[in-house]
Amino acid sequence: MEAALTSPLLRVSRPVSACSRCRSAKVKCDGKLPACTACERSGKVHECTGGSDQFARGKERSYVASLESRIEKLEKKLASLNSRRGSVAMFDSPVATPKPGEDGTVLNLSSAAMRRAKKGAEDAEMEDLVADLGFLQISACTRDFYGVTEKVTFCRLVLKASASSKSLDNIPRAPLPTRHTATQLIQHYFDKIYTLMPCFSETSFFGSLESVYRNEKSASAFDCFMVYMVLGIGTMSLSRSRDSAAAHNAACFVKSALEYAPGVISPANISGVQATLLLAQYSMLEPQHFNSWYLIGVASRILVDIGLHNEPQKVLKLKPAELDLRRKIFYCVYAMDRSISMVLQRPFSFSDDSVDVQLPKVQDIHSSKNFTLMGNLTPLAAAVHLFKLRKHQSVWYQNLYHTGSEPSPNPKPDYHARRETLEKWLEAMPESITKANRDWLTLEWHYLYVYSSAPCPKMPQPCEEALTAIFKHCVQYAIKFRRILSDANNRIVYTFHDAMRTYYVGMNLLHALWHNEDVVLNETNIGTAMEGIKATTYVLSAMTIKWQDAEGLRDQFRQEASYMLARLQQKMDEFLLNAPPPPQTIKSQSQQQQQQQNSIQSHLHQQRHPQQQRQQQQQQQPQQQPQQKQKEKQQQQQELPGPHYVPQAQPLHTQSHLPSILTHVSNPISQAALDNRLTFDFAEWPEYNAAVAALNNPGPNGLVYNPSGHITTADFGNVAFYRYDERSLEDVHVSHGGG
């Protein structure tokens, strides 16, 4: 509009170049300034008016008038630039505003200062333009054709697209809990989750917390959304079962946060990335409400759109705290995108080739010292170490699974390089990391070790070293996870994706045992293999208490592992019968042989008469309880932490500290009830009992069905679309070991 006013459209068909005197005399005018040649010769210099390309109401302007108009435009442009100095002060040094009537207004500015001012103004204008895109209506492009019938916001599209099987429409809104309860939930979030996913400024969050508790109505939408989401995620991470009061309260907190989402979740805005990341964190804890795959995809698109995947230009002159926050937000999106993509066997949202961002600093930058509510700022050593692992994970996953289907001609050197990198990463784990984070990172290490060693398009037949590593780390992953879940004092935050990882690890263990038994199995580790299968079943059973979708994973694994576990038990019995006795007296040898035979016969009797054995166990149970307790105590003493053990204080948060917003929700399930539900009992494993019966009583041709014989590399990780090989109904001969 301003350009139209200062530059009106011409109302003549062609520009006028002759002066008034020459035009009246109808003679040729050379347009010489300040007077044409004809006027000079006739002595009428003062009457010569120069032509111009613009008119005002049909009358041409003089040369002096055109200069005055030009000066006026330049002054307006300069004043407009000076009026923006407040918005670009963080990018450049201020430029003196010229005073009206002062001589040499433009000349007082050096050429270098003018260039800096112009560059800063252009950068600020570009930032404002990108930010303004977040307020555009998506329906604006069709307004001329169909009209605007409903306001469609970016937030609504995101929430609609990421909605899962269970809606939050019927969930009531939760008010703010007491300050004491909120403090405990927030502290738990920062201790367990923020240390690995620092997607916002901790000091800024405490400012938001103060603002919301002072007056929620006057607080900004971003402050309210952040506070309610942190309360919801912290509460959900403390839930022990899907029917607990904590799970319901967490959904109520998220419902309250979504009321402020339209003002927070917007494109081309850093707050949109942070808000989407928090929703993705909640969706991993409760997959029935939101789909983490869509949410991390939205966060990745916004991140790339605003340029967080590259280091900012130096001309922006960002503060150290702002620069570090940009890096933390980027690597939170990066780490979550890599993790979710690998679990679901899908491509990444963006490639590593487009990334140019330094790792954030380990120590937080104190942008403010006014907030002492929670004491010192949370250390980020665990998060930075996780980011380093995700970078290795990204390169390997892309190379092994998404760079073509042609196998590598010599995969062994690449495997050795990956193994060396993983060993160095584990050795470099900072000593300051808490035991809970150390345990979680160690599980990630075992999982990535299996992932980078398992059969894949680039390495369809791993070397013997890789097969041995698969067996070793699958067993260690399952046993360590079982020990963590059975320890009430060691509460790591695990998600539904951990259930899918456990299933993946367990299937790789079965694959290694079935197809490479001669490489990974010997007389000394048969019991270890059995323990790994049992531990995997225990972990998956524990996951079913929190997530109903995990029941399918547990049942499928039990079906696949039943034959292998029964066969391992048979091999153990054969080994005990045929094992050579150690050098000792003849009397001791005969006693030991008699004990072994009695033990084998007792075990076979249990397998063939399970009902009778259960009745005997019920009669002997009161007598064996003291001995069983003593045995469990000795076993706990043997399972001491590794060399990286870091003492940790007793957790501050228990189920009694959870907010009870709705009184009609039942209390969380007790630890004793959980232990009873997770007790490993072969009598409740029908697939195992059927496999034992088939092994002890084979058919007329000695053939039995092996459900784990059809496992192929295509099954691993792709839990959502599980596929079977054509050999799934093929019988396997027992004498050949099933292979």
Buried (B, 14 or more C-beta within 10 A) or exposed (E): EEEEEEEEEEEEEEEBBBBBBBBEEEEEBEEBEBBBBBBEEEEBEEEBBBBBEBBEEEEBBBBEBBEEBEEEEEBEEBEEBBEBBEBBEEBBEEBEEBEEEEEEBEEEBEEEBBEBBEBBBEBBEEBEEBBEBBEEEEBEEEEEEEEEEEEBBBBBBBBEEBBBEBEBEEBEBBEBBEEEBBBBBBBBBBBBBBBBBBBBBBBBBBBBBBBBEEEBEEBBBBBBBBBBBBBBBBBBBBBBBBBBBBBBBBBBBBBBBBEBBBBBBBBBBBBBBBBBBBBBBBBBBBBBBBBBBBBBBBBBBBBBBBBBBEBBEEEBEBEEBBBBBBBBBBBBBBBBBBBBBBBBBBEBBBEBEEBEBEBBBBEBBEBEEEBEEBEEBBBBBBBBBBBBBBBBBBEBBBBBBBEEEEEBEEBBEBBEEBBEBBEEBBEEBEEEBBBBBBBBBBBBBBBBBBBBBBBBBBBEEBBEBBBBBBBBBBBBBBBBBBBBBBEEEBBBBBBBBBBBBBBBBBBBBBBBBBBBBEBBBEEEBBEBBBBBBBBBBBBBBBBBBBBEBBBBBBEBBBBBBBBBBBBBBBBBBEBBEEEEEEEEEEEEEEEEEEEBEEEBEEBBEBBEEBEEBEEEEEEEEEEEEEEEEEEEEEEEEEEEEEEBEEEEEEBEBEBEBBBBBEEEBEEBBEEEEBEEEBEEEBEEBEBBBBBBBBBEEBEEEEBBBBBBBBBBBBBBBBBEEEEEEEEBEEBBBBEEBBE
